[in-house]
């Protein structure tokens, strides 16, 4: 029953601050893979939860996923984990939506969104492995 209650005021602040710190490092050129993973996870869970709320909210968060995918691809080539100036605003806006979503959700709803992300990522990994096996 405790998971179905709304978050207490301030209960999500530490997670939010930790994610904002990771985001700051990503645009100050001091970002790490862990920073990337933290920001990506927050955006993925927000997107999954937004899908339960309103498609317009999904559309507002979606550009941040394109940015994070581009960052990952650049990192694989350059080993530099840094957002470009044009990429900062879409991620910052999406992180604001993510915090609002979390604050308005229950722990259970956020857990379900996290589980959705885990399922989708596992399916994507299986599909990628099958494609690799068929190609090789």
Buried (B, 14 or more C-beta within 10 A) or exposed (E): EEEEEEBEEEEBEEBBEEBBEBBBBBBEEEBEEEBBEBBBBBBBBBBBBBBBEEEEBBEBBBBBBEBBEEBBEBBEEEEEBBBEEEBBEBBBBBBBBBBEBBBEBBBEBBEBBBEBBEEEEEEEEEEEEEEEEEEE
